[in-house]
């Protein structure tokens, strides 16, 4: 990106001050309840503004002033995403700068008409569609104009924590959503609802052989890449996801049984990670520019698999894709550091072919320092976690707990030696 989008947050939930430049690959580390999800959800809101405005054009406006209508639609969505935090502190402020002179600001003040402020370029587009008639206007042209305005043609895919929900209730999800009315659906966490509906939408398309046959016909090179992606999925799942006539399960590679394990009986780690694997696979297959926002990909995974899910997520950056990861895992951070460091060596002219092959990696998994950012979130503030000299995530950010554990172990050993004397 020649221009780095900028996010500012002040007094929103646990976040007191946040001012960061966004990059193609971003990692947020820090203790639980420090505000990582707050930042992730704020980014999700701002990045989906273009989609919300597009919907508002199609639905129509009640007020003749376009800016007022746009505010109403966006505030409704913002309250559904971050509503629990929106009235806790006074002086809450959020802003997102998409491109030069393209900015949206949110202020919580008593005068509700000034809650959201648009830059003039955005207002010009709103005015243009004041009397929009969808019957005589090409809707694709409108979508393209909004994508150009916000310098963003990506789908935004949020994968929240607690993903096993969709696996445990695999047979009941359609029924649960069908019997809920709109008010009941609005009580659900917005990001979880968006994720659940997305899973239900693409699930029928994940039919085993149909996917591979279609990819092979379209692009043999892309087919080879997708086959590698599929192999990586198998490493992490220790099996293969199957969806046969709507019955989901996992065929374990090392199992005496010929029958897949029903998805709601799979391990907690498999349930948590499955739709990270599937959604990334699906959007890579479609070659659809996508930003993935992934909370705690390490949930319930063994350390080896935590390393592998980090390497799998690196595959998601193919093409124009972007990724934001929130994590507590030193294994996730350590694996990403390795991918950064191998790329550094390759850029210096080192032959890393054997190194990659010996570790089951490919060049497309390597991370470019210029496109990578990591931040530590704690005590309401954001700290740059990158070491300028090495170009890696700082060691003290990766596993401070281990350092403290080892230090205490050394003190215990020294005390024991002293007593023995």
Kinemage of the C-alpha trace (Angstrom):
@kinemage 1
@onewidth
@group {chain A} dominant
@subgroup {mainchain}
@vectorlist {calphas} color= white
{ca unk a 1} P 0.000 0.000 0.000
{ca unk a 2} L 1.418 3.394 -0.927
{ca unk a 3} L -0.898 5.028 1.623
{ca unk a 4} L -1.316 3.376 5.009
{ca unk a 5} L -4.834 3.687 6.459
{ca unk a 6} L -4.885 5.160 9.951
{ca unk a 7} L -7.097 4.207 12.908
{ca unk a 8} L -7.547 6.402 15.967
{ca unk a 9} L -9.504 5.431 19.084
{ca unk a 10} L -9.912 7.407 22.290
{ca unk a 11} L -11.859 6.232 25.360
{ca unk a 12} L -13.645 3.255 23.857
{ca unk a 13} L -14.127 0.365 26.261
{ca unk a 14} L -10.710 -0.701 27.621
{ca unk a 15} L -8.886 1.393 24.999
{ca unk a 16} L -7.789 4.797 26.243
{ca unk a 17} L -5.636 5.779 23.283
{ca unk a 18} L -4.879 4.024 20.021
{ca unk a 19} L -3.261 5.614 16.983
{ca unk a 20} L -1.942 3.084 14.500
{ca unk a 21} L -1.106 2.789 10.836
{ca unk a 22} L -2.629 -0.336 9.364
{ca unk a 23} L -0.622 -2.790 7.326
{ca unk a 24} L -1.400 -5.738 5.081
{ca unk a 25} L -0.616 -8.232 7.863
{ca unk a 26} L -1.228 -7.147 11.455
{ca unk a 27} L -0.972 -8.935 14.793
{ca unk a 28} L -2.439 -7.712 18.089
{ca unk a 29} L -0.986 -9.361 21.193
{ca unk a 30} L -1.720 -8.714 24.847
{ca unk a 31} L -3.569 -9.964 27.934
{ca unk a 32} L -7.221 -10.908 27.866
{ca unk a 33} L -9.706 -8.014 28.197
{ca unk a 34} L -7.003 -5.524 27.143
{ca unk a 35} L -8.921 -4.317 24.073
{ca unk a 36} L -7.638 -6.379 21.140
{ca unk a 37} L -11.163 -7.289 20.049
{ca unk a 38} L -12.278 -3.672 20.449
{ca unk a 39} L -9.643 -2.596 17.924
{ca unk a 40} L -10.493 -5.500 15.616
{ca unk a 41} L -14.210 -4.673 15.694
{ca unk a 42} L -13.553 -0.971 15.087
{ca unk a 43} L -11.534 -1.902 11.993
{ca unk a 44} L -14.331 -4.266 10.911
{ca unk a 45} L -16.855 -1.427 11.215
{ca unk a 46} L -14.851 1.101 9.225
{ca unk a 47} L -13.854 -1.400 6.547
{ca unk a 48} L -17.508 -2.388 6.004
{ca unk a 49} L -18.794 1.200 5.699
{ca unk a 50} L -18.734 0.869 1.909
{ca unk a 51} L -21.004 -2.176 2.119
{ca unk a 52} L -23.414 -0.443 4.488
{ca unk a 53} L -23.673 2.617 2.262
{ca unk a 54} L -24.298 0.387 -0.745
{ca unk a 55} L -27.150 -1.334 1.102
{ca unk a 56} L -28.573 2.013 2.169
{ca unk a 57} L -28.671 3.179 -1.474
{ca unk a 58} L -30.612 0.063 -2.454
{ca unk a 59} L -33.069 0.180 0.441
{ca unk a 60} L -33.822 3.881 0.044
{ca unk a 61} L -33.715 6.817 2.421
{ca unk a 62} L -36.389 8.291 4.660
{ca unk a 63} L -34.744 11.686 5.032
{ca unk a 64} L -34.091 13.959 2.024
{ca unk a 65} L -30.635 14.828 3.372
{ca unk a 66} L -28.231 12.030 2.311
{ca unk a 67} L -25.746 12.711 5.110
{ca unk a 68} L -28.413 12.241 7.787
{ca unk a 69} L -29.522 8.953 6.288
{ca unk a 70} L -25.955 7.669 6.030
{ca unk a 71} L -25.324 8.594 9.663
{ca unk a 72} L -28.424 6.677 10.742
{ca unk a 73} L -27.419 3.489 8.922
{ca unk a 74} L -23.832 3.613 10.149
{ca unk a 75} L -24.669 4.478 13.757
{ca unk a 76} L -27.102 1.579 13.876
{ca unk a 77} L -24.354 -0.782 12.725
{ca unk a 78} L -21.741 0.759 15.033
{ca unk a 79} L -24.012 0.300 18.041
{ca unk a 80} L -24.602 -3.335 17.114
{ca unk a 81} L -20.851 -3.987 16.838
{ca unk a 82} L -19.533 -1.885 19.739
{ca unk a 83} L -22.721 -0.954 21.596
{ca unk a 84} L -21.547 -2.352 24.929
{ca unk a 85} L -18.712 0.180 24.952
{ca unk a 86} L -20.365 3.177 23.354
{ca unk a 87} L -21.720 4.823 26.522
{ca unk a 88} L -19.280 3.690 29.203
{ca unk a 89} L -16.866 6.624 28.928
{ca unk a 90} L -17.324 10.253 27.979
{ca unk a 91} L -15.390 11.764 25.129
{ca unk a 92} L -15.289 8.628 23.001
{ca unk a 93} L -13.735 9.264 19.597
{ca unk a 94} L -12.977 7.024 16.623
{ca unk a 95} L -11.654 7.881 13.192
{ca unk a 96} L -10.443 6.026 10.145
{ca unk a 97} L -8.484 7.583 7.303
{ca unk a 98} L -8.884 5.405 4.218
{ca unk a 99} L -6.901 7.486 1.750
{ca unk a 100} L -5.802 11.125 1.449
{ca unk a 101} L -8.859 13.314 2.209
{ca unk a 102} L -11.114 10.279 2.727
{ca unk a 103} L -11.969 10.068 6.412
{ca unk a 104} L -14.816 9.206 8.782
{ca unk a 105} L -14.928 10.405 12.396
{ca unk a 106} L -17.211 9.303 15.228
{ca unk a 107} L -17.717 11.420 18.349
{ca unk a 108} L -20.020 10.616 21.233
{ca unk a 109} L -21.538 13.951 22.225
{ca unk a 110} L -24.991 15.088 23.310
{ca unk a 111} L -25.802 16.588 19.916
{ca unk a 112} L -26.529 13.373 18.032
{ca unk a 113} L -26.496 15.142 14.654
{ca unk a 114} L -22.713 15.491 14.926
{ca unk a 115} L -21.937 11.906 15.944
{ca unk a 116} L -20.496 10.949 12.552
{ca unk a 117} L -18.562 13.291 10.303
{ca unk a 118} L -17.707 12.539 6.668
{ca unk a 119} L -14.966 14.116 4.596
{ca unk a 120} L -16.264 16.237 1.648
{ca unk a 121} L -15.436 13.549 -0.933
{ca unk a 122} L -17.730 11.089 0.810
{ca unk a 123} L -20.518 13.654 1.083
{ca unk a 124} L -20.225 14.311 -2.664
{ca unk a 125} L -20.931 10.639 -3.405
{ca unk a 126} L -23.848 10.634 -0.948
{ca unk a 127} L -25.307 13.670 -2.689
{ca unk a 128} L -24.864 12.028 -6.067
{ca unk a 129} L -27.227 9.236 -5.050
{ca unk a 130} L -29.776 11.445 -3.294
{ca unk a 131} L -32.492 10.425 -5.786
{ca unk a 132} L -31.127 7.008 -6.605
{ca unk a 133} L -33.427 4.852 -8.742
{ca unk a 134} L -32.167 1.273 -8.681
{ca unk a 135} L -34.313 0.363 -11.698
{ca unk a 136} L -32.372 2.705 -13.988
{ca unk a 137} L -28.902 2.492 -12.455
{ca unk a 138} L -26.299 -0.227 -12.750
{ca unk a 139} L -25.768 -1.422 -9.172
{ca unk a 140} L -22.293 -2.779 -10.025
{ca unk a 141} L -21.237 0.746 -11.019
{ca unk a 142} L -22.308 2.033 -7.597
{ca unk a 143} L -20.387 -0.705 -5.810
{ca unk a 144} L -17.275 0.055 -7.866
{ca unk a 145} L -17.566 3.774 -7.141
{ca unk a 146} L -17.737 3.109 -3.398
{ca unk a 147} L -14.781 0.732 -3.615
{ca unk a 148} L -12.758 3.387 -5.425
{ca unk a 149} L -13.834 6.082 -2.959
{ca unk a 150} L -12.641 4.067 0.046
{ca unk a 151} L -9.690 2.502 -1.845
{ca unk a 152} L -11.012 -0.910 -0.847
{ca unk a 153} L -12.414 -3.704 -3.015
{ca unk a 154} L -12.094 -6.438 -0.390
{ca unk a 155} L -14.644 -8.577 1.360
{ca unk a 156} L -14.233 -8.285 5.122
{ca unk a 157} L -14.471 -11.677 6.848
{ca unk a 158} L -14.582 -11.653 10.662
{ca unk a 159} L -13.813 -14.909 12.482
{ca unk a 160} L -14.626 -14.279 16.154
{ca unk a 161} L -13.501 -16.237 19.171
{ca unk a 162} L -15.884 -19.029 20.165
{ca unk a 163} L -16.081 -20.497 16.662
{ca unk a 164} L -16.902 -23.980 17.978
{ca unk a 165} L -20.476 -22.678 18.289
{ca unk a 166} L -21.012 -23.309 14.575
{ca unk a 167} L -19.590 -26.816 14.814
{ca unk a 168} L -21.422 -27.883 17.973
{ca unk a 169} L -24.756 -26.706 16.566
{ca unk a 170} L -24.047 -27.754 12.994
{ca unk a 171} L -27.492 -29.347 12.559
{ca unk a 172} L -29.450 -26.676 14.444
{ca unk a 173} L -28.010 -23.419 13.060
{ca unk a 174} L -30.398 -23.019 10.151
{ca unk a 175} L -33.377 -23.726 12.399
{ca unk a 176} L -32.210 -21.357 15.148
{ca unk a 177} L -31.785 -18.435 12.747
{ca unk a 178} L -35.013 -19.248 10.903
{ca unk a 179} L -37.205 -19.052 14.028
{ca unk a 180} L -35.622 -15.833 15.327
{ca unk a 181} L -37.220 -12.546 14.320
{ca unk a 182} L -35.149 -9.468 13.435
{ca unk a 183} L -35.255 -8.062 16.985
{ca unk a 184} L -33.994 -11.332 18.413
{ca unk a 185} L -31.248 -11.536 15.798
{ca unk a 186} L -30.187 -7.997 16.704
{ca unk a 187} L -29.482 -9.184 20.268
{ca unk a 188} L -26.777 -11.529 18.949
{ca unk a 189} L -23.201 -10.342 18.851
{ca unk a 190} L -22.991 -8.718 15.423
{ca unk a 191} L -19.650 -10.237 14.433
{ca unk a 192} L -20.713 -13.722 15.547
{ca unk a 193} L -23.958 -13.402 13.588
{ca unk a 194} L -22.103 -12.195 10.488
{ca unk a 195} L -19.698 -15.119 10.821
{ca unk a 196} L -22.474 -17.679 11.340
{ca unk a 197} L -24.463 -16.471 8.333
{ca unk a 198} L -21.311 -16.541 6.203
{ca unk a 199} L -20.579 -20.135 7.228
{ca unk a 200} L -24.143 -21.185 6.405
{ca unk a 201} L -23.904 -19.446 3.037
{ca unk a 202} L -20.742 -21.166 1.819
{ca unk a 203} L -21.226 -24.541 3.515
{ca unk a 204} L -23.200 -26.069 0.599
{ca unk a 205} L -20.388 -25.072 -1.769
{ca unk a 206} L -17.768 -27.055 0.134
{ca unk a 207} L -18.585 -30.332 -1.554
{ca unk a 208} L -15.432 -32.402 -1.692
{ca unk a 209} L -14.581 -33.236 -5.306
{ca unk a 210} L -16.634 -30.494 -6.909
{ca unk a 211} L -14.283 -27.857 -5.523
{ca unk a 212} L -11.131 -29.480 -6.886
{ca unk a 213} L -12.574 -30.263 -10.305
{ca unk a 214} L -13.714 -26.686 -10.830
{ca unk a 215} L -10.360 -25.230 -9.783
{ca unk a 216} L -8.434 -27.620 -12.028
{ca unk a 217} L -10.482 -26.650 -15.073
{ca unk a 218} L -10.022 -22.937 -14.485
{ca unk a 219} L -6.316 -22.594 -13.650
{ca unk a 220} L -3.829 -25.447 -13.243
{ca unk a 221} L -1.299 -23.235 -11.419
{ca unk a 222} L -3.926 -22.056 -8.975
{ca unk a 223} L -5.051 -25.673 -8.605
{ca unk a 224} L -1.530 -26.641 -7.498
{ca unk a 225} L -1.501 -23.865 -4.922
{ca unk a 226} L -4.940 -24.852 -3.634
{ca unk a 227} L -3.818 -28.465 -3.347
{ca unk a 228} L -0.970 -27.289 -1.089
{ca unk a 229} L -3.487 -25.263 0.949
{ca unk a 230} L -5.631 -28.373 1.284
{ca unk a 231} L -2.650 -30.429 2.447
{ca unk a 232} L -1.933 -27.824 5.123
{ca unk a 233} L -5.535 -28.056 6.270
{ca unk a 234} L -5.002 -31.791 6.729
{ca unk a 235} L -1.885 -31.236 8.839
{ca unk a 236} L -3.816 -29.056 11.258
{ca unk a 237} L -7.082 -31.030 11.335
{ca unk a 238} L -5.272 -34.390 11.427
{ca unk a 239} L -7.890 -35.393 8.924
{ca unk a 240} L -10.151 -34.189 6.136
{ca unk a 241} L -13.355 -32.169 6.391
{ca unk a 242} L -16.245 -33.795 4.549
{ca unk a 243} L -19.719 -32.517 3.792
{ca unk a 244} L -21.740 -35.368 2.292
{ca unk a 245} L -25.394 -34.610 1.646
{ca unk a 246} L -25.281 -31.980 4.356
{ca unk a 247} L -23.716 -34.311 6.938
{ca unk a 248} L -20.490 -32.746 8.162
{ca unk a 249} L -17.631 -34.625 9.705
{ca unk a 250} L -13.888 -35.183 9.834
{ca unk a 251} L -12.217 -38.261 8.374
{ca unk a 252} L -9.191 -38.864 10.561
{ca unk a 253} L -6.032 -39.931 8.731
{ca unk a 254} L -5.071 -42.404 11.463
{ca unk a 255} L -8.315 -44.137 12.256
{ca unk a 256} L -9.514 -47.717 11.954
{ca unk a 257} L -13.030 -46.523 11.250
{ca unk a 258} L -14.300 -45.944 7.720
{ca unk a 259} L -16.845 -43.434 8.955
{ca unk a 260} L -16.095 -39.737 9.546
{ca unk a 261} L -16.411 -38.380 13.070
{ca unk a 262} L -19.568 -36.208 13.187
{ca unk a 263} L -18.505 -32.594 13.499
{ca unk a 264} L -20.267 -32.053 16.818
{ca unk a 265} L -18.208 -34.969 18.251
{ca unk a 266} L -14.842 -33.722 16.963
{ca unk a 267} L -12.216 -32.367 19.357
{ca unk a 268} L -12.576 -28.810 20.639
{ca unk a 269} L -9.453 -27.789 18.707
{ca unk a 270} L -10.835 -29.181 15.455
{ca unk a 271} L -14.149 -27.431 16.042
{ca unk a 272} L -12.472 -24.089 16.729
{ca unk a 273} L -10.063 -24.180 13.800
{ca unk a 274} L -12.254 -25.773 11.123
{ca unk a 275} L -13.886 -22.643 9.783
{ca unk a 276} L -10.666 -20.653 9.825
{ca unk a 277} L -9.351 -23.314 7.458
{ca unk a 278} L -12.517 -23.522 5.368
{ca unk a 279} L -13.143 -19.789 4.979
{ca unk a 280} L -9.559 -19.033 3.995
{ca unk a 281} L -9.651 -21.964 1.568
{ca unk a 282} L -12.946 -20.787 0.061
{ca unk a 283} L -11.891 -17.172 -0.572
{ca unk a 284} L -8.484 -18.221 -1.886
{ca unk a 285} L -10.239 -20.565 -4.283
{ca unk a 286} L -12.568 -17.783 -5.434
{ca unk a 287} L -9.631 -15.361 -5.892
{ca unk a 288} L -11.783 -12.801 -4.114
{ca unk a 289} L -9.743 -9.989 -2.464
{ca unk a 290} L -10.439 -10.503 1.221
{ca unk a 291} L -9.453 -9.102 4.579
{ca unk a 292} L -9.551 -11.792 7.268
{ca unk a 293} L -9.956 -10.666 10.879
{ca unk a 294} L -9.183 -13.708 13.025
{ca unk a 295} L -9.513 -13.790 16.799
{ca unk a 296} L -7.395 -16.271 18.739
{ca unk a 297} L -6.624 -18.803 15.992
{ca unk a 298} L -4.714 -20.841 18.575
{ca unk a 299} L -7.825 -21.684 20.644
{ca unk a 300} L -7.704 -25.281 21.968
{ca unk a 301} L -4.825 -26.239 19.659
{ca unk a 302} L -1.673 -28.162 20.615
{ca unk a 303} L 1.514 -26.031 20.247
{ca unk a 304} L 2.549 -27.811 17.012
{ca unk a 305} L -0.824 -26.977 15.492
{ca unk a 306} L -0.595 -23.374 16.716
{ca unk a 307} L 2.622 -23.041 14.736
{ca unk a 308} L 0.947 -24.591 11.690
{ca unk a 309} L -2.155 -22.383 11.851
{ca unk a 310} L 0.152 -19.338 11.802
{ca unk a 311} L 1.823 -20.720 8.674
{ca unk a 312} L -1.589 -21.464 7.160
{ca unk a 313} L -2.776 -17.910 7.809
{ca unk a 314} L 0.330 -16.673 5.983
{ca unk a 315} L -1.016 -18.481 2.895
{ca unk a 316} L -4.127 -16.293 3.112
{ca unk a 317} L -2.073 -13.252 2.044
{ca unk a 318} L -1.913 -14.357 -1.578
{ca unk a 319} L -2.904 -11.696 -4.106
{ca unk a 320} L -4.427 -8.568 -2.578
{ca unk a 321} L -5.548 -10.263 0.628
{ca unk a 322} L -4.980 -8.828 4.095
{ca unk a 323} L -5.126 -10.271 7.576
{ca unk a 324} L -5.506 -9.086 11.167
{ca unk a 325} L -4.875 -11.613 13.951
{ca unk a 326} L -5.466 -11.232 17.686
{ca unk a 327} L -3.565 -13.737 19.784
{ca unk a 328} L -2.154 -14.708 23.175
{ca unk a 329} L 0.081 -17.403 21.729
{ca unk a 330} L 3.895 -17.258 21.754
{ca unk a 331} L 3.849 -20.084 19.196
{ca unk a 332} L 1.832 -17.975 16.742
{ca unk a 333} L 4.218 -15.048 17.202
{ca unk a 334} L 7.315 -17.241 17.040
{ca unk a 335} L 6.155 -18.908 13.814
{ca unk a 336} L 5.507 -15.521 12.237
{ca unk a 337} L 8.954 -14.331 13.285
{ca unk a 338} L 10.466 -17.320 11.481
{ca unk a 339} L 8.536 -16.489 8.295
{ca unk a 340} L 9.737 -12.884 8.550
{ca unk a 341} L 13.333 -13.956 9.134
{ca unk a 342} L 13.457 -16.437 6.231
{ca unk a 343} L 12.116 -13.694 3.954
{ca unk a 344} L 14.864 -11.362 5.231
{ca unk a 345} L 17.487 -13.972 4.361
{ca unk a 346} L 15.968 -14.577 0.920
{ca unk a 347} L 15.981 -10.834 0.205
{ca unk a 348} L 19.694 -10.759 1.083
{ca unk a 349} L 20.344 -13.404 -1.566
{ca unk a 350} L 20.459 -16.541 0.578
{ca unk a 351} L 19.221 -19.766 -0.996
{ca unk a 352} L 16.380 -20.809 1.297
{ca unk a 353} L 14.943 -23.545 -0.956
{ca unk a 354} L 16.171 -26.475 1.134
{ca unk a 355} L 15.197 -24.745 4.374
{ca unk a 356} L 11.636 -24.306 3.106
{ca unk a 357} L 11.403 -27.833 1.731
{ca unk a 358} L 12.772 -29.429 4.908
{ca unk a 359} L 10.107 -27.629 6.943
{ca unk a 360} L 7.200 -28.208 4.575
{ca unk a 361} L 6.930 -24.530 3.616
{ca unk a 362} L 6.706 -22.634 0.327
{ca unk a 363} L 7.870 -19.150 -0.612
{ca unk a 364} L 4.302 -17.806 -0.648
{ca unk a 365} L 4.180 -18.231 3.124
{ca unk a 366} L 7.067 -15.864 3.789
{ca unk a 367} L 6.133 -12.544 5.390
{ca unk a 368} L 7.418 -9.217 4.125
{ca unk a 369} L 8.529 -6.871 6.910
{ca unk a 370} L 7.326 -3.844 4.932
{ca unk a 371} L 3.801 -5.295 4.930
{ca unk a 372} L 3.810 -6.535 8.529
{ca unk a 373} L 2.931 -4.828 11.810
{ca unk a 374} L 2.576 -6.088 15.370
{ca unk a 375} L 1.233 -4.239 18.392
{ca unk a 376} L 1.014 -5.010 22.099
{ca unk a 377} L -2.269 -3.959 23.713
{ca unk a 378} L -2.306 -3.421 27.483
{ca unk a 379} L -3.452 -0.895 30.096
{ca unk a 380} L -5.555 0.947 27.555
{ca unk a 381} L -2.665 1.739 25.227
{ca unk a 382} L -0.982 0.348 22.112
{ca unk a 383} L 2.746 -0.300 21.822
{ca unk a 384} L 4.636 -1.070 18.623
{ca unk a 385} L 5.914 -4.629 19.140
{ca unk a 386} L 8.404 -4.621 16.241
{ca unk a 387} L 12.158 -4.362 16.748
{ca unk a 388} L 13.456 -1.797 14.250
{ca unk a 389} L 16.930 -3.327 14.155
{ca unk a 390} L 15.974 -6.967 13.539
{ca unk a 391} L 12.650 -6.412 11.773
{ca unk a 392} L 11.091 -9.053 14.047
{ca unk a 393} L 8.526 -9.072 16.840
{ca unk a 394} L 10.415 -8.213 20.020
{ca unk a 395} L 11.297 -11.277 22.107
{ca unk a 396} L 9.881 -9.846 25.327
{ca unk a 397} L 6.491 -9.538 23.609
{ca unk a 398} L 6.488 -13.168 22.505
{ca unk a 399} L 6.578 -15.024 25.805
{ca unk a 400} L 7.091 -12.881 28.875
{ca unk a 401} L 5.448 -15.571 31.016
{ca unk a 402} L 8.158 -18.108 30.118
{ca unk a 403} L 10.844 -15.603 31.060
{ca unk a 404} L 9.209 -15.050 34.443
{ca unk a 405} L 8.716 -18.800 34.974
{ca unk a 406} L 12.363 -19.516 34.112
{ca unk a 407} L 13.562 -16.676 36.321
{ca unk a 408} L 11.562 -18.045 39.257
{ca unk a 409} L 12.905 -21.544 38.556
{ca unk a 410} L 16.451 -20.127 38.682
{ca unk a 411} L 15.709 -18.431 42.013
{ca unk a 412} L 14.264 -21.690 43.410
{ca unk a 413} L 17.372 -23.558 42.270
{ca unk a 414} L 19.670 -20.919 43.794
{ca unk a 415} L 17.729 -21.087 47.078
{ca unk a 416} L 17.985 -24.883 47.123
{ca unk a 417} L 21.727 -24.740 46.463
{ca unk a 418} L 22.124 -22.216 49.270
{ca unk a 419} L 20.235 -24.411 51.726
{ca unk a 420} L 22.303 -27.455 50.737
{ca unk a 421} L 25.435 -25.563 51.662
